[in-house]
Amino acid sequence: MTRKLFGTDGVRGKANVEPVTAETAMQVAMAAAIELKRGPHRHRVVIGKDTRLSGYLLEPAMTAGFISMGMDVMLLGPMPTPAVAMLTRSLRADLGVVISASHNPYQDNGIKFFGADGYKLSDDVEAAIEKRVAEDLSSFRAASSDLGRASRLDDERGRYIENVKSSFPKHLRLDGLKIVVDCANGAAYKVAPRVLWELGAEVVPMGVSPDGTNINKDCGATATAAMQEAVVKHKADIGIALDGDADRVILCDEKGKVIDGDQIMALIARSWHKSGQLKGNGVVATVMSNLGFERFLSSLKLTLKRMPVGDRYVVDHMRTNAYNLGGEQSGHIILGDYSTTGDGLIAALQVLAVIRQANRPVSEVCKVFEPVPQLLKNVRYKTKISLEAKPMQDAIREAEGRLGKSGRILVRQSGTEPLIRVMAEGDDEKLVTSVVQELCAFVETLDAKSGANV
C-alpha cells in the first residue's frame, strides 16, 4: 500500500493540523497497540517527548489511546529519542513512543515508534498501523476492568545518563577540556550538560531554556552559528550541537569550524579500525555522504555502503550485515555497540575519547579527510512534483552529463517537509554550483506550472 501517514521518520506535520492532531494521535496509539500487543501479559509502553508546546496536546491523547486498549503507560517527559529507545529495552516495554519533530521548528511535531528491542519499527509494521488507523477500532477496546494505567518514571534521566557515560572509556576523563554544548532548547537540555560535567569537563551550556516555542530556533545542530561563535568567545576546546530530540550531533573545533557527520564517522572509523573494534570492514552511510569520505575509507581498505536517506535504513543494513558504525552526514551517528539508534551524546563522547588520547587540538584531530566540493539546496514547493516524470528525469540526466564520471547528483523528496532537495558534488566547485542552481530553478518552474494548473 502507498503510505500517506508515515514518512521516513514516523508521522510528521504541523501541530494541530492533520495528521498531527489529538484525534489522529489517539487513533495511531490504538492502532499501534493492536499491532504490537502479543500474548496475555500486561503490556506497557513508554512515551517520551521533546520540549514543543504541542507535546502537551499529543502526549495525553496518545496516553488515552493506549490506556483504552489495556496498555500501561510510563511517561518520561522531555527525553532524547535515544533515551526512549534505551528505556524501552531496559524497562522491558512492548513499545516506545517519541513525540518529536526532531530538527523541525516548534510549529511541527511528530510521532515515531520503537519496538521492544529498541529499534524503530519496520516499514511493514508502520504500514499495518497506518491501515488500521483508517478503521473502526471500537471493537478492540479493553473492558472497563482491563483499562491501562499511567505513571511517571522517577529516575529516567539518571538511567540514561549512566548509560551514556558507560560508552566512554573508563580510563579516560574530560578534565581540562572546556566544552560548549548547545542543546537546541530541546530534549537534552538537562542531560547533556550533566553528562559532560560528570566526566570532568568545564561546560558552557547553551539552548537550555526551552519555552515550548524556541526549540531549534537559531540554535542546535541545524543552526550552528551561535555554537561556533560561543566556542571562539569562550576559548573552548570544542563545540557540541544537538538537535531538538538529540539523535543527531554536529561539532566544531576550537577555531569555530564545523565538523559534520561524515568527518565524525571517518574519525571513529579510523580509531575503531586501528583498535580492532570496527565490524563489517566498513561504514554504512547514505547517498548524501561526501565522495571524499568514501575515498578516505578506501585508503584504509574499508568500504562505504550507501543507503537511502533516513537513519532507519542505515540501521537496518547495519543489523543485517553486522556493521557497528553508520550514520548520516547531517549528524545521525549510529554506534551499534552502544545504541540502537542515532545518539548525539554518545557519538560526541567517542570523538572526545579520540581527542583526549591524541592530546592535540581538535582542529588537528578532527580534520580527517578533504571533502569534495558538495552543494545542497532545498526548494520548497506548493504542489507536489513527480521526480520520476520525464521532464525532471531529462533535466537530471543533462546535469549528470555535465558533471561527468567524477561527480554525482541526487534529487530527492524530503520525507518530513514539502521540500525537494537538490545535491551535487564533484571536483569542479564552480560546475557543481552551476548545476545545482539550474536544477533548483527547473524545480521552481515545474512547481509554478503545477500550481497554475490546479
C-alpha angles and dihedrals in degrees: 000000000000109000117226102162103046121056131180092300108027126279113340137173147103113323117255090013120098127305092020097059133119091249095053092041090057092047091048090052092050092047092048091050091055093050097043103040110105125179133343099296123115104271124218136191130193120215124198130171143182125243101276118133090235091062086082088059100046102036097063091041092055091042090055091048094053094043090052088058093051098259123137114231127213112197117210100179117210107001135147117264092244089053090057090050091050094046092048088063096036094052093043090238121168093224141014124207129196119193103202145112091212109212096001122110120272094263089071129067139170149183127237130175138217124198125228089274092059095249125120115264117265123254089252094056092046089050090052091051091048091052091053094048089071093052133084103261098179093108090061096057117121121251115261090257092050100053117134126245132229126222138163122241110233103200102037095122094048092050092052095043092054091047091053094046091051089065091063116087108265094223093058134077134186095227112143095024120114110208130188110207120190111197095185090233083281144119097307097052092115104029102045099059090043094053092052093044093049089053090056106263127137100240129209104190124205133176093027099127106079117183099176095262106053100066109133090355107147089329144075133046095325096048106037101160094098091050092048092051092047092053092055093041094051094038089236124173096229143356126224120197120188126188127236096284096029097235091120134048138193121189136199131202128236089276092056095253116147121248109199132199094272092056090045092052091045092052094048092043092054092046095046092043090054093048094043094245096114114101129200093029090261151029132277114222138147138264087268096066116112121261088230089063091053091049091049093053090047089056087059090047089249127131133230115216112200121211132180115279112282129080091237090068091049091051093047091054092045092053095044095048102033100249119150101193128060143125150127135289087240090068107269099137118182116199104186095196091062111022143023094220141021112306117185095193096049091047091051091051091053089054091046090052090057091046092049092052094044092051091205133115115286091240089063097042101044102044092090102157140005109253120228110240105276131175128191123187130176124218115199113214136198098199120039113254124213108232089192094059117111098249092055094043091049091052091049092049091050090051091048090052091054093051094046127195095320093063141058137209129200124182115179144159116250111243094212107034138034092262138124109213116211117193132174134170137181144132093273106072096189091052091048091053092048093049094050093047092050093048092048090050089050091051090050090051091051090049092051091050092047092049091050090054096051 
